[in-house]
């Protein structure tokens, strides 16, 4: 059978889309004609309808989309300081083709300790456009970013109260700044001349989280005016906002399933069973303060105009978290009691797990505190000169400075329980504890001081940008204008982080004999403080059985110290010194280094860009055509400075030798990289009539690697596993591996794409529209993690290969799909019903990712080889050593939709909005679903059947998730409005899954419950 060409398939899709809208337009035209007929009074005069509030915002957004030169979707504030959601991130999810993450997986990629995927985000994070994360952010058409190691704003940091609207460009043109493959998000603020005269607004609100049980205030206000003077027209505007939220999220997580054939006591059938190794439950209190300040001065006289703006956004976030982790030290020797039940795929459903070869089931309670302060300031000046009827010249200068500081401190108590009892038939899964277990969990003799984590970071990003543009307007029936210009930028990023020993042992089993004797148990008066008993009241809002109370370290131990480690850390690490076997103690604790040269990473990037764009309009055809064609050329020069580090550990107590020793290494390295990109674009629109139009667009886009991916910072490690004989105190070598971690790669190239879009758009009535879009993106040089080899000689001159994992341009892919959006108010329904309206959109996405994985590879074992690590990082590796593969592009949901029921009538305005997305891949090698305790099933591996013989990495997915939000607004007077908002009305639970050969298994669940707010707004 002859295969249908791809080009024909795409053409067929476009024609089908056009036919769909044309058929729909017939019905809408009939409706429009009916509306026009019935919109007249009996005396023949035309009725005037004044549209305000939510309805006016939808009409304005529809008009922006209809009249734009490019493919764009917009949201407009329905009142001063009143975007329709509590954060810019959640506003964006209402736009067709836009989705957001619900975890901290994509927040602070450069800072933090790398486990954000395990933490729920109270306001949503990680904006994707058409499934891709290559999103460029702008503020009033200029660069906007946070100092988080990325290139865009953390939209949750930005006060929505300062925004007048936002635009999402799906296929930008040549005159727009490069950098967004998937799309461009432009946040818009008001200027004084946007208002006819004096304007003011003030609002106050209270927000309450039902699960947290705390109320938080918010306030915002705007003043603007304009004056006519002999020197021209002047305007001034100031806008301020301050808000606070207090929320809580509960979590329950399950460790990866590990295959066993001898896991049930008394079962000799040899049937393979899959058993999770442990679980973790947690409760997290989140507090956020967000402050915003925006000011604008504007002037105009004759052919000159200018404005100066200042924008500042401050974000202060703190979380306190406590939880309990249970599991077996060695899953290859754990045992289930008789009577355990299993699913058809062999996965455990119910059962009691024990660890007969150990002292019991391991448990670890944690007390954690993390926080971040971010501050972004932007000053911009813009001027326009209309030199003649045909020439217009504009200039633009910008300075942005973004800073952030963060901390993440944890203290872990450890101990053992005799057993753990699963109920995995429920979602979320539950652990059950009998009376004896519950008593042990609150008994001091169960716990000892185990570990600590100390993290600090500080980052600064600056940008200076200058732009000069000109426009020549033609006196031609075909050519509209020619736009051209240049832009220069100089951007710097400096980051400091703790390094070397953020995770530190206090007392661990592997330390016994050679470092310490015994454990600092809490029932010993020397080690009894400071701790507290913590319960889990109203866990998951009562939707699951609450875990029992546990003992945790006093949260005060984690209080950040700007001058070093938390003050209590010296106390708890001193407990190990009291049990030490030598003087000075072999495990003598030192704070993690911070502020030294080795922890500093510096980057600088300079760009030069030039563009030319021609706008045209052919209205002599039966169906008029207009559009633009242009090209943008940009040159990028970047430089990075960082360190290659190795610290030799003490190997003197390991008997038998065989452990190589290396010289400590601290090598400063400088890197340079340059590249040029040529980015053509074409946007064409055909108008069939006043309401129906079609668009086609092509562009080539590029996105530079994030700054955290460009770091010149690599650490090498000699990983030694030993066994200590408790009787003879002799420590012998079990295994040794040589690994490394490259936080970045200064030689990375930009990711590029070829983008093709077709749309069919029909507009009718007051803001009504039906639109359809199909698109295709082909992407090259996607940045992924891969393993390479770095060779270093030991002290004898013998070379050793270190397997270093880091980012590289190692993949390509495609993403194509379709979007459909519809909105309308049913004005012609009788009476009360005429206030109702609907806004709905749906996005379908299909993707394919080519990772250039080695062909025919089935196993990622034997472990710790370059081939095994590469296969694991590219395709995922199961806990039995088998390659998983078949992965989609990250953060891309195949289906997503928004549905909103609207009402505007008289003084009442209301909205009930539901947003949903299907499952999506979050990461391949993520914290919590990777590890080294797998059991190798590769028959050709020398480690076949052994415990701790697989370095697995299970792809982690965000599950399908939908959230219902509502709002109600009542106009008390034309100037005074009362509004009530509610989030997550259905008490939705967010779930995560991990991919294994037995299917997608539930990894975890998070619950934050409902939240409410009451707002009073006054404007004049």
N, C-alpha and C positions, 0 to 999 in steps of 0.2 A: 504494500500500500504506500502510495506517495505521501510523504509528510507535508503538512501544511506549513508554509513558510511563517516564521515568527512575525515578519513585517505584516503579512496578511492578517494574522491573529490580532495584532495590535490595532490595525485599521478596523477590523470587524468590531472590536470592543468600542472604539471611538464612535463608529457609525451607530452601534446599538445604543450607546449613551445618548447620542443626539436624538435618535428616534424616541427614546424614552421621554426625554424632556419635551420634545415636540408634542407627543401625545398628551403629556401632562399639561402642557401649555394651553392646549385646546380647551381643556376643562377650566383652567384658571382664567383664560380669556373670557369664557362665558361668565364665570363668577365676577370678573372685573367689570364686564359690561353691565351685569345686574347691579353691581355696587354703584356704578356711575348713574344708572337710571334712578335708583332709589335714594341717591344722595341729594336729590333736589327737593325743595319745598313745593307746596301746592301752588304758590304764586310764581313759580318758575325761577326764583332766585336760588343760588347754590348755598347749601349749609356749610358753615365754617367749623371745622373740627380742630380743637386745640389738643395736641397730644403731649403728654408729660410723663415723667417717671420711667418705669420699666419699659413701657411701650415705646416711648420716645427713644430710649437707649437702643432698643432693637432696630428701630427704623434708621437711626443714625449709623449703626454698625452695618446694616444692609446697604445703605447708600455708599459707605466707604468701599465695601467689597465691589459693588456694581461699577463704580466710577474709577477704580484704581487702574493704573497702567499694568500692574502685575497681578498674579493670583494671590489674593490675600483674604484672611478672615480676621474680623475685629470684634472686640468687646468694648462697649462704651459705658462709662459710669452713668447710672440713672439719676444721680444727684451729686452735688459737690462732695468729694470724699467718700463716695459710696459705690465701689465696685461690689459685685454681688456675692463675694465670698470673703472668708476671713484671712486669706493670704493670696498673693499673686499666683503662687503655684496652683492653688485649688481653683482660681479663676480660669487659668489656662486649660485645665482639664475639660472645660465645657466646650472648647473649640474643636471642631471636627478635625480628626487626624492627630490630636494631641493627647498624650497619656502621661501619667505621673507614677512614680514609684511610691511605695508606702513604707519603705525602710530607709535606713541611713546608708545604704549600700553605695550611693554615689555622692555622699556628702564628705567633705574634707578628705579627698583622695590622697593628699600629700601628708596631712597631719593625722593624728590618731593612731590606733594600734591595729587597724585592719580588720576589725570584726563588726563593722557597721551593718552588714547584711543580717546580723542577729538582733538588730534593735529597731523597734517600730518608731516611725516618725509621726508626731502628733498632727502636723499640718501638711504632710505629703512632701516629697522631694523629687529630684531627678526628672526634669521635663524632657520628654521625647516628642519629636514631630515626625509623624509617619513612621513610628517605630524606631527612629534613629536618634542617637544622643548627640549628634554633631550639630548642636543648636547654638547659633550666635545670638547674644543678647545685646540690646542697645537701649540707651536712654535718650529719647528725643533724637534718634538717628545717629548717635555717637557710641563709641565703645563703652561698655559697662561691664564691670567684673568685680568679683570678690577675691580676696587674697587667700584662696583655698587650694592653690596649685592648679586650678583649671583656667579656662579662658572666659567663662561667662559668669553672670551673677548667680549667686544662690538666691533664687527668686523668693524663697521663704524669708530672706533677710529684709526684703523691701516692704515698707509700709504701703499697703494697698490704698490707704486713705489719701496718699499724695498723688495718686494716678487719676488722670481723666479718661484713660482708655489704654488699650494695648492692641497691637496689630501683629499677626503671624503671617509672614510672607513665605509662601511655599516654594517659589521659584524666583529668587531675586534677580534684578536686572544689573547691568554693568555699572550703573552709577551708585549702587549700594555697596557698602564696604564688604569685602570678601570675608569668608570664614565660616559660613553656615551651609553645610551640605544638605542637612535635612530641613532647615528652615531658619528664619530670622525672626526673633521676637523683639519688637520695639515697644518699650514702655513710654507712654506719653504723659507729660504734665502740662498744665495750663499756662498760658501767658496772659498778661494784663489785658491785651487787646482782644482776647477771646470773649470778653464781656463788654456790653455796651457802655457801662459806667461803673459806679461803685457796686461791689459785690462782697458779701460776707457770709460765712457759715460757721456754725459751731455745733459739735455733736459730743455727747457723752454716752458711754455704754458700760454695761456690766456683763461679763461672760462667766459661765459656770460649767464645770465639768462634773457630770453626774457621778462618775466613778471616783474621781478625786475628792469631790465634795467641797471644793473651794471656789470662791468668787473672785474675779479679777477685773479691775477697772480699765477703761480706755477713754481717751479724749482726743479730738482733732478739731482744727479750726483753720479758716482761710479768710484773708482780707485782701481785696484787690480794688484798685481805682485807676482812673486815667484822667489826664488833664490836658487842655489846650493852652499853649503858651506862645508868645512871639517866637520862641526858639524851636517850636515844633510840638508835637504831641508826645506826652510822657505817660508812662504807666508803671505801676509798682504792684507787686504781689508777694505775699508771704503765706506759707502753708506749713502747719506743724501737726504732728501726730505722735501719740504715745499710747501704746497698748501693752497689755500683759495677759498671759494665759498661764493657768496651772492645770495640768492634766496628769493622768496616770494611765499606764498601759501594763497589762498582765501578759505574760508569755509562758508557753509550754513548748519545749523542744525535745526531739527524739534523735538519738545518735544514729549513724548509718547501720544498716542491717549487714551482719557478717555471716557467711555461709558455714554451717557445721553439719557433720554427719553423725556426731556422737554426743549431742548436746543434752538429750533427755535421759535422765537417770533410768536405767533398766531397758532402754530402747536399743536393740541391737540390729535393727532393720537396715541401717546404713542410709536411710532416707535423708536427703539434704534438707536442712531447715535454715531459715534466715532469721537471725536474732539480733535485735538492736543491743548495743553495748551499754547504753545508759540514757539518761534524760536530764533535763534541766528545766526548772521552773523559776520564774522571776517576777518581780513587781518593780516598776520603774516610775518614779515621780519626775515630771518634766516641768520646768519653769522657764518662761521666756519673757524678756522685756524687749520691746522694739520701739525705737525712737526715730522720727524722721523730721527733717527740716528742709524746706525748699523755698527759695526766693528768686524773684525775677524782676529785672528792670528793663523797660522797653521804651524805645524812642523812634519817632518817624517824622521826617520833614522832607517835603518835596520828593525827590528821587532817591533819598537815602533813608535807610532804616537799620536798626540795630537792637540787639538785646543781650543781656548778661544774665546768666543763671548760676545758682549755687544749689547743690543737692547734697544732702548728707543722710546716710542711713546707718543707724547703730543697732546692733543685735547682741543681746546678752542672754546666753542659754546655760542652764545648769540642770543636771539630772542627778538624782540619787537612786541607786538600784541595789536591791538585795535579792539573793536567790540561793538555790541549792542544786548541786550537780551530783548525780549518783551514777555509778558505773562499775565495771569490773576492770581490774588492773591488766588482766590478760584475757581477752575474749576467747582465745583458743582453748582455755581450760575451764571456763565457766560452765555451770550445769543448771539445767531446768529440773524442777521437781516433776515427778510423774503427774499426769493429768493436764499438761499444757496442751493448748489447742492451736491449730494452724490453719491458715487460709489455703485455698487451692494452689497458690503459687509457692507455698512453703513458708510464708512469712508468719511470724509469731502473732497470735491474737491475744491469748491470755496465758499467764503462767508466772511462776515464782522462780527467780534467778538467784543462784548462789555462786560463790567463788571459793570452792573447797581448797584450792591450792594456795590461797591467800588468807590473810587474817579476816577477810570478810569483803562485803561490797564496799567499794570506796565511795566516800561522800566528801563533798567540799562545799561549804557555805561561803558566800561571797558578799562583801560589802564594797560598793563601788560609787565613786563620784566622778563626774565628768562635766566639763564646762567649756564654753567658748565665748569670746568677745570679738565681734567683728565691727569694723568701722570703715565705711566707704564715703569719700568726699570727692565731689566732681564740680569743677568750675569751668564754665564754657562761655565763650563770646562769639557772637555771630553778627555779620554785617552784610547788607545787600545794597547794591548801587545799580540803579537803572540808568545806564549811561545813555541810552537812546531808545527809540521805539523797538529796536531790534536787539540791542545788547543789554544783558544783565550779568553783573559780576557779583559773586559772593565769596566771603572768606569766613573761616571758622578756626578757632583755637580752643584747645581743651587740655586741662590738666586733671588727672585722676590719681588719687592716692588711696589705697586700700590696705588695711592692717588687720591682723587677727592674732589672738593668743589663745592657747588652749591647754587644758590639763585633763588627765584621765588616770585616776589613782584607784587601786583595788587592794584589799587585804582578804586573803582566803584562809578560812579555818578548814582543817581536814580531820577525817576520822573514818570509821567503818561501821556498817550495819551487817547483821547476819544475812539479810536477804532483801530483795526488792520484788514487788508483785505488780505485774503489768495488766492493764486493760486497754489493749490497742484496738478494740472493736469500736471505741468511741472516738469522736473527733470534737475537741482536742482529746488526745490520749490521756489516761489517768494512771497514776501510781497509787496503790492502796497500802495502807500501813495499819497493822494491828496495834493493840494497846502497848505491847512490849516495844515495838518499833517507835511509837510516838513518845514513849517515856525516854528512850535512848536519845531521840533527837533534841530533847531539852535537858539532857544530863551533861554537865561539864566534863565528865570523864570520857565522853565520846569524842571530844574535839581537842585538837592541838593546833598551834600556829603553823601554817603551811607555807604560804607564798605571799609575795607582794608584787604589785605593778606600779611603776612610777613613770609617768609620761608628762612632758611639757613640750610645747612648740611655740614658735613665734615667726610670723611671716609678714613681709611687706611687699606690696606690688605698686609700682608707679607707671604712669603713662603720660607722655606729652605728645600731642598730635596737632598737626597743622594741615589745613585743607584750603585749596583755592579752586573755585569752580566758575565756569562761564557758560552762558546760554545765548545762542544766536537764533533769533526767530525769523523764519523765512517768510517772504511774501509769495507764497506758492499754494496752489490748491492741493498739493500732495504732501509736501514736506512741511512739518510743523516747526521743529526746532532741532538744533544740534547742541548737545550738552557735552562738555569735556572738562577735565580737571585733573589735579594731582593731589596726593595725600602723602604725608610723611609722619612716621611714628617712631618713638623711642620708648621702649618698655623694659622695665627691670623687675626682677623677682628675687628676693632674698628670703631664705628659710633657715631657721635653726630648730633642731629637735634634739631631745635626749636620745642617746644612742648607746649601744654596747650592752646594757644590762637592765632594760626596762622591766622584764620579768625576772624576779629573783627568788630563790628558795630560802625559806627560813628553816624548815625541817622537812626532809623527804626520805622515803625508804632507801633510795640509792646513796644517801649520805651516811648511812649507818656504818659504824665501825671505823672507817678511815677519817671521817670528819667530825661526827658527833655520836654520842651514845645516848639513846633514848629520844623521847619526844617531849616538847613543852606542852603537856596536857593542861587543860584549864582547871582540873581538880587539884593541881599542885599550886599552893598559895603563891609561889614565885611567878607563876604565869597566868594568874586568874583574871587579870584586867588588861585592857578595858573591853568588855563584851556586853552584849544585850540579847534578850530573846525577842525574836521578831515573828509575827504571825502574818497570815495572808487572808485578811478578812474580805468578804464579798469578792472572792477570786473569780475572774471572768464574769463579774456581775451576777454571780450565783448560777451561771450556766454550766458549771462543772463542780465536782467535789473539790473543796479547798484543801490544799496541802497542809500538813501539820506545821505548827511553829517550829522554828529552828534557832540555834544560837549563831549569831554573827558578830564580827568585829564591830566595835563602836564606830558608827559613821564619822565621828569626829576625827578618827585617825586619818581620813582621806582629805581633810581640809587642805586646800592647796597652799603652798608656800612660795611666794615669788622669788625667794632667794635660794631655794634648794628643794630637797625632798620634803614631804610632809613631816612635821616635827615629831609625830608619833612613830615614824618608821624606825628611827634609831632605837627606840624602846623595844619594839617587838623583834627586831633583828638581834638585839642584845640578848634575847632569851636563848638563841642558839649558842651564843658564846658561853653561857652557863653550862652547856652540855658538851662543849667542844673537847676533842681528844688531844689537841695540841695547843701550844702557846708560841706565837700568836695563832689564833684560830684559822684553820685552812679556809673556812667559809666566811671570813671576816667581811662584813657587808660594807659597801661603799655606795653613795648615791650615784645614780646614772649621770654620766657627764652631760653637761649642758652649757652652751655659751662658748665652747672652745672652737678652734678653727676646724676641727674634724667634723663637727656637727653643722657647719655652715655650708649651704649650697647656694650658689649665685648664678643667675642667668640674665642675659641681656639680649634683647631682640630689637632690631631696627628694620623697618619696612619702607619701601618706596613704591607707590602705586600711581598709575595713570590710567584714565579711561576716556572713552569717547562713545557717545550714544546718540543715535538719530531717531527722532520720533516722526512718524508719518501718519497720514490719514487719506484714504482713497474713498470719497463719498459719491463718486459717479457710477459705481457699480450697483447692481440690483440690491446687493447686501453690502453696505459700507464696511470697509476694513480699516482698522487703525492698529498702531502698535509701536514697538521700538526695537532697534537692533543695535548692538554695541559690543565692545570688547574691553576687558579690564586686564592690565598687565601689572603684576606685582612681584617685586624682588624682596626676598627675606634674607637677612643676615642675623645669625644667632651665635651666641657664645655661652659656654657653661664652665664653671669651675667647681670641682668637688674632690673627693678622696677615695682611694682604694685602701681598705683597712683589713688588717688581720691581727688578732691578739692571741698569742700562744697561751694555752692553759697549762696548769701544773700536771705533768704526767709522771712525776717522780715516784708516786706510790703504786704505779701499775707494774706488777711483776711480769717477768718474762720478756720485756721489751716489745719490739715490733711496732711501736708507736713513733712515727717520725715527729721531729721537732722542727719548727720553722722560726725564722726571725720575725719579731713583730714588724708590722708593715703599716706605715701611714704615709702614703704617696699622694701628694697633691697633683691633680691632673687638669689641664686646660683643653677645651675642645672648641672648634669652630665649625660652622655648617652654613651653607648658602644654597639657595635654589630660587628659580624663577618660574612663575606660573602664568599662563595665558588663559584667560577665562572669557570666552565668547558667550553671548546670550541673545535670545530672540523671544519677544512676546508679541503675539498677534491676536486681535479680537475682531470677530465678525458680528455685526448687529443685524439680526433678522427683522426686528421691529423695536418699538420702544421698550418692550419688556424682555424679549428673548435675545440672548447673545451667546456666542461660543468663543472659547479661547484656546490657543495652542501656545506652548512655551518650551523652549529648549535652553539649557544652560550647562556650562561646565563649572563645577564648584570645587572648592578646596577647604579643608579644615586643618590647621596646624596642630601638631600634637600638643596635648596639655602640658603645662610647665612641669608638673610632677613627673610626667613621662620622659622629660628631657634632662632629668637630674644626672649629674656625674658623681654618683655615690654608690659604691659597691663594697660589700663586706664578704670576706671569705671565712669559712668555718671548717674546723676539723671536728667531726662528730664522733665521739668515742662512747661506746656502750660497754660497761664493765659489770662484773659480778664480784661481790665482796663476801668472803667466807666469814660468817659471824663468829666462828670459833677461833680461827687462826688470824682473823683481821687481814687476810691477804686479798688484794684486789687484782683480778685477772681480766685480760682483754677478751671481750666477746666479738665485737665487730668495730669497724672504723670506716667512715665515709667522708668524702671531701665535697663540700657544697659551697654555694655562694648565692648571694642575692643582690641583683642590680636594681636599685630603685628606679633607674631611668636609663635612657640611651640618648646621648646628645646627637647621635648621627641619624635620628629618625627623620623621615621625609613626611610631608603632609599627606593626609588621606584625600583622595580626589574622587569625583563622581561625575558621570554624565546623567543629566536629569531631563526627563521628557514628561510633559503634562498636557492633558486635554480636559477642558471643562465645558459643560453646558449649563447655562444659568437663565432662570426665568424669574422675573420680578413683577409683582402685582400688588395692587391695593396699597395700604399703608404699612410698608415694611415687610410685606409677605414675599417669600422667595422659595424656590425649589432649585437646588443646584446639584450637579453631579460632576465628579472629577475622577479621571483615571490617570495613573502615573507610573513611571518606571525609573528606577535609579540603579545605575551600575557603578559599583564602588571598587576602588583599587587601593592598595597599600594600607589596609586596615591594621591597626596596631594590636598585636596579641603578645602573650607571653610565650617565650621559647627558651630552651636550654642550650647553652653553648659551653665550650671548654676553655678554662684559663689554666695555664701551666705555671707552677711555682716550684722552685727547688727548695728542698729542706736544708738543714745546716750542713749535711754531708755532701750536698750538691746533687742529690738524686731528685729527678723531676716527678711531680705528682700533678694529676689533672683534677681540677676543681670544676664540678658541674654547676655553672652559674645560670640562674634563671632570671630573665629580664625581658623588657619589651622590645619588639622588633616589628618592622613592616612585613608581616608574614602571611596576609590573607587578602582575599578579594571576595566580593559577594554581590548580590542584587536584592533589591526590595521593590516590589510592585504591588499595586492594589487599587482600591477604589474608595471614594468618599461620596456620601449622599447626605444632603442637609435640607431641612424643610422648616419653615416657620410661618405662622399666620395667626392673626387675631380674627375671630369670627364675628365681625362687626354687624353683620346682617341678621344675626339671630335675635329673637325678640327679647326686650327687657334685660333682666338680670343676666341672661345667657350671652348677651353680646359682649360681655367683658372677658370671656374666655379666649385663650389662645394656646397654641402648641409650638414648641421648639424641639426639634429632634434631629439627630444626626447619627450616622453609622459609618464606620471605617473597616474595610477589609484589607488585610496585609498578608503578603506571602513573601518569604525570604529564603535565600539559600546562601550559605557561607562555605567558601572553599578555603580550607585551612592549609592546603598543601601538605597534608599529613602523609607520612610514608605509606605507600600502597601495600596492601596485603598484611599489615600489622594487626595481629589479633590480641597480643598480650602486651602489657606494660611492665612485665617482669622478665628477668630478674631485676629487682629494684636498684635504684641508685646508679643506673647507667645513663649516658646521654640519650640513647634511643628510647629507653623506658620513660624518662622524664619528659622528653619531647612529645611522645605519644600521649602521655597523661595530660599534659597541658593543652594539647590541641584538641583532643577528642573526649577527654574524660576517661577515668579508669575506675572500675568497680572494685569492691573490697576483696574480690577473689582474683584480681589481676587482669580481668578481661577488659579490653577496650570497649567503650560505650558508643561514641560516634553519633552521626545523624543529628547534629545540633543545629538549631536555627541561629539567627543573629540575636545578640543579647538585647534585652529590653523591648522586644517586639512582640506585641500581642496580635494574634491572627484576627481577632474580632474585638471591636470596641464600639460602644454607643452611649449617647446621652439622650435622655427624654425628660422634657420639662413641661408641666402643665402650668399655664400662666393665667393670671386674672388681673384685669385693670378695669375698674368701673367706679366712677365717682371718687370718693376719698380712699377707696380700698385698692391695694396692690398686693398680690400674693404670687408665690412660686413654689412648686413642689418639683424638685429636680433629682433625677436618678442618673448616676454615672457608673458605667460598668466596663471592665476590660477582661479579656480571657487571660489564661496563664501566659507567662513569659519567662524566658531564661534570664536569670540575674547574673550568674557567674559560673564558670566551669570549675575553678579551683578556689573555692571560697572557704573562709574560716568556719569551722564547725562541721563541714561536710568533706573535709580532707583529713588525712592522718596517715599513720604508719603501722597501725595494728591489724591490717588485713591479713588474710591467710591465702597464700599463693596456691592456685589450682592449676598452674601451668605445669604439665607433666615433664616438660623439658627444662624446667628451672631447677637449679641445685637447692632451692629453698622450698620445693614442693611440700605442701602440707604443714609448714612451720608457721608459728605465730609471728607477728610483727615482720612479715615478709613481703608486704605490699604497701607501697606509698600511693594510696588511692586518692582520687579527686572526683567527687560526684557532682555533676551539674545541678545547681540549685535554681529552682523555679519559684517565682511569685505566682500564687494561685489566682484563679478567677476571683474577681472581687467587685462588688457593687455597693454603692453607698447612696442612701436617700437623704436629701437635705431639704429643708423647707424655710420659707420666710413669709412674713406678713407685715404689711405696712399700712398705717392709717394716717391720713392727713387731717390733723385736728383743725388746723387753719392752713391757708396757702403757704405760710412760712414755717409752720411747726408740724413735724411728723414724728410719729412713734412707730418703731419697727421691732419685730421679734424674729429671731432666727434660731434654727435648730439644725444640728449636724448629726449624721448617722442615726436617723430615726429608727432604723430597723435593728440597731445593735449588732451590726455586721462584724464578723470575725475574719481577720485577714490570715490566710494560711500560706505556708511555704511547703514545697515538695522537693525531694531529691530523686534523681534518676538513677535507677539500678536495673539490672537485667530482669528483676521480678516486677518491674513497672515503676511508675511514679509513686513513691512512698511519702506519706506525710512527714515532713521534717519538723514543722512547728506551727504554732498558731499564736496570734496576738489579738488582744482585745482592749479597746480604749473607751467604749461606751458612747453615750450621747453627750452632747454639749449644747448649751443654750446661751443666747445673748439677748439683751434688751437695750435698745438704742433710742435716744431722743435727739433729734436734729432740728436746728433752727437756722434758717437762711434768710437773707434780705438782699 
